[in-house]
Amino acid sequence: MPCENCTKELGRRAKRFCSKTCNLEFHKKERQQELTVRNLINFEFASNGCWEWAGSRLVSGYGRLQDNGKTIRAHKFFFERTHGPVPAGMMVCHKCDNRICVNPSHLFLGTAKDNKDDCCNKARHAHGAGNGMAKLTDELVIAIKAELAAATKSQAEIARQYGVSAVSISLIKRGKSWKHLAFMEIAA
């Protein structure tokens, strides 16, 4: 009679497995399959094709679950079950921009930079006054650019006037921040 895990022939006293290792491996696979089946029913189909996670969520809004005693993101779990392990340095990203979507066809591998670029290309990032930490508005930055173009004040004076750092004024002047207002050129 063969081992249920590796199919080696069993010894006289063995009942199902040829070794403790095979017994553990078999039951680990069995638990994994049970977990997969349980998770497969823990989402709802949305009209946009997303499979929306109905289980618990992380504070960030992503679905979460326990896999072998470790908390992982639900979309990563579904991606790995469909496409295999995620290589080091890569992350599972959403094409659909829906954090609770676990549909493997809506997921792709990318680097952190790929994910950020995708976010920026779809205009989903907070920029300008939309950033909760911004001290300036679009109108104030346009006024700052006008003052920089006029060259009547130093960057430090402009910074004090608007309650920001001189570095912030320099970044605006060089087009490194408030890029969405780049249409307004500043004379050097």
C-alpha positions in Angstrom: 0.0 0.0 0.0 1.5 3.5 -0.9 2.0 6.5 1.3 -0.8 9.0 0.8 1.6 11.9 0.5 4.6 10.7 -1.6 3.3 7.3 -2.9 6.3 5.3 -1.5 5.5 1.8 -0.4 4.6 1.7 3.3 6.3 -0.4 5.9 4.5 -3.2 7.8 3.4 -1.0 10.7 2.6 2.2 8.8 -1.1 2.9 8.2 -1.2 5.9 5.9 2.2 7.6 5.7 5.7 6.5 5.4 7.1 9.1 7.8 6.1 11.9 10.2 7.3 14.4 7.6 4.9 13.0 5.0 2.1 13.1 7.6 2.8 16.8 8.4 3.1 17.7 4.7 -0.1 15.9 3.8 -2.1 17.6 6.6 -0.6 21.0 5.8 -1.8 20.7 2.2 -5.1 19.5 3.4 -5.5 22.6 5.7 -4.3 24.9 2.9 -7.0 23.4 0.6 -9.6 23.9 3.3 -8.5 27.5 3.9 -8.6 28.1 0.1 -12.2 26.7 -0.1 -13.3 28.8 2.9 -11.8 31.9 1.4 -13.3 31.3 -2.0 -16.7 31.9 -0.6 -15.8 35.0 1.4 -16.4 37.6 -1.4 -19.2 39.0 -3.4 -19.4 39.6 -7.1 -19.7 43.2 -8.1 -21.2 44.4 -11.4 -17.8 45.8 -12.5 -16.2 42.3 -12.4 -14.6 42.8 -9.0 -14.7 40.0 -6.5 -15.2 42.2 -3.4 -13.7 40.7 -0.2 -16.4 40.3 2.5 -14.1 39.3 5.3 -12.2 41.4 7.8 -10.1 44.3 6.6 -6.9 46.1 7.5 -7.0 49.8 8.6 -5.8 50.6 5.1 -8.9 49.1 3.6 -7.4 46.0 2.1 -8.9 42.6 2.8 -7.0 40.4 5.2 -7.0 36.8 6.3 -4.9 34.3 8.2 -2.7 32.0 6.2 -0.7 29.4 8.2 -1.0 31.7 11.3 0.2 34.8 9.4 -2.0 37.8 8.5 -1.8 38.5 4.8 -3.7 40.7 2.4 -6.6 38.9 0.7 -5.6 40.0 -2.8 -2.1 38.6 -2.4 -3.5 35.3 -1.2 -5.8 35.0 -4.3 -3.0 36.1 -6.6 -0.6 33.5 -5.2 -3.2 30.7 -5.5 -3.7 31.5 -9.1 -0.2 32.7 -10.3 2.2 31.3 -7.8 4.4 33.1 -5.2 5.2 36.8 -5.4 8.9 37.3 -6.1 11.0 39.4 -3.7 10.9 43.1 -4.4 7.5 42.8 -6.1 4.0 43.5 -4.9 0.5 42.6 -6.1 -1.3 45.6 -7.6 -4.9 46.3 -8.6 -5.8 47.2 -12.2 -9.3 48.1 -11.0 -8.1 50.4 -8.1 -10.5 48.6 -5.7 -8.6 47.7 -2.5 -11.1 44.9 -1.6 -11.0 43.2 -5.0 -9.6 39.7 -5.0 -10.3 38.8 -8.6 -7.0 37.4 -9.9 -7.7 38.8 -13.4 -7.7 42.3 -11.8 -4.3 41.8 -10.2 -0.8 42.2 -11.5 2.7 42.1 -10.3 4.7 45.3 -10.1 7.3 47.1 -8.0 6.5 49.9 -5.6 7.5 52.3 -8.3 5.1 50.6 -10.8 2.3 50.9 -8.3 3.0 54.6 -7.6 3.3 55.3 -11.4 -0.1 53.5 -12.0 -1.6 55.7 -9.2 -0.3 58.9 -10.7 -1.2 58.0 -14.3 -4.8 57.5 -13.1 -4.8 60.7 -11.1 -5.6 58.9 -7.9 -2.9 60.4 -5.8 -3.3 63.4 -3.5 -1.5 66.4 -5.0 -1.5 70.1 -4.4 -4.3 71.3 -2.1 -5.8 67.8 -2.1 -3.0 66.7 0.1 -4.2 66.9 3.7 -0.8 68.2 4.8 -0.7 71.1 2.3 -0.4 74.6 3.7 -0.9 76.3 0.3 -3.7 76.4 -2.2 -3.4 76.4 -6.0 -4.2 80.2 -5.9 -1.4 80.9 -3.4 1.1 78.9 -5.4 0.2 80.9 -8.6 0.8 84.0 -6.5 4.1 82.7 -5.3 5.1 81.8 -8.9 4.2 85.4 -9.9 6.4 86.8 -7.1 9.2 84.5 -8.1 8.9 85.6 -11.7 8.9 89.3 -10.6 12.1 88.6 -8.6 11.4 91.5 -6.2 11.8 89.3 -3.1 14.1 86.5 -2.0 12.8 83.0 -1.6 13.3 83.3 2.1 11.1 86.4 2.2 8.4 84.8 0.2 8.5 81.7 2.4 8.0 83.9 5.6 5.2 85.7 3.9 3.3 82.5 3.1 4.3 80.6 6.3 6.2 77.8 4.6 9.9 76.9 4.4 12.4 78.3 1.9 12.8 74.8 0.6 9.1 74.7 -0.3 9.5 77.9 -2.3 12.6 76.5 -4.0 10.8 73.3 -4.9 7.9 75.3 -6.4 10.4 77.4 -8.4 12.2 74.4 -9.8 8.9 72.6 -10.7 9.6 69.8 -8.2 6.4 70.4 -6.3 2.9 71.6 -7.3 3.8 70.1 -10.7 0.1 70.3 -11.8 0.6 74.1 -12.0 3.6 73.7 -14.3 1.8 75.6 -17.0 3.1 78.8 -15.4 6.7 79.3 -16.3 9.0 81.2 -13.9 11.8 83.3 -15.3 15.2 82.2 -13.9 
